[in-house]
Amino acid sequence: MPTAVLETRLDKFPVRRGKVRDIYDLGGQLLMVSTDRISAFDWVLPSGIPDKGRVLTQISGFWFEFLETAHHLLSMDLKGVDLPSGCDRDSLEGRSMLVRKAEVVPFECVVRGYLDGSGWREYRQQGTVCGLPLPRGLVQCSQLAEPIFTPATKEQSGHDINISFERMVELIGADRAEQLRSRSLDVYRRGAEYARSRGIIIADTKFEWGLVDGELILIDEVLTPDSSRFWPADSYAPGQGQLSYDKQFVRDWLETTGWDKNSPPPSLPDSVIARTREKYIEAYELLTGSTFAWK
């Protein structure tokens, strides 16, 4: 699907569009629609990945049920939803979640179980990750002795900004910060343990939380290949970059193109689009034990 707005004919509802997700305000609830857009290096690419939005939505739906933690998902079935006459329901099926409205906690709650990405770059320079000291002698993609919580501010544009847990405490108070840390670590540990049993390492992830009547609930997507690093467990080898089920495949291709990351990105070749789609679907099928099929 191209990066143009998904034609749902929901123009009567206020909409907030992110890089890959469109969120419609239906009044008492929100309709969260995952498009097939894909982003990398803070750019939405001109090429989409067919069925990506459906795969990610189905993965999130699986986790919301599996994790048994308070969350915002009300339904993934649109049959009972009062949508305008002429709305293109077919385009929404499989990629939409009807969710509760929540007061969004303005932090990305990042949990890292392995050392890669920006954490690995910081560790090489300073021996820390987001200011947390780690043992000497770790290599790229080393498993950490225990998962660590490294929050970041949510920015409207550009990169989110890593902050220390102590700074988070200053901004929202010790009780709420500790609740976010403990809940995020718990969800990551349980999700990562299950995924490992299915042949997938979840190296790191980011969660979003919201408040409904004072209750902290999990919102947005959860433990998907877009919000996490997914590695095949059978090929894991520390000391190097890993094979991946996430969009690292797209990032790696972009790195070979000479693109400066400051101008509009190039279109993805058909082979990269097809391979990326295959990896997303493979992750879904491994996690859920179900075959991905869509009309």
Secondary structure, DSSP 4 states (H G I P E B T S, - for coil): --SSPP----TTS-EEE-SSEEEEE-SSEEEEEE-S--EETTEE-SS--TTHHHHHHHHHHHHHHHH---BSEEES--TTS---TT--HHHHTTSEEEEE--EE-SEEEEEEEE--HHHHHHHHHHSEETTEE--TT--TTPEEEEEEE--EE--SSS--EE--HHHHHHHH-HHHHHHHHHHHHHHHHHHHHHHHHTTEEEEEEEEEEEEETTEEEEES--S-TTTEEEEEGGG--TTS----SSTHHHHHHHHTTT--SSSPPPPPPHHHHHHHHHHHHHHHHHHHSS-----
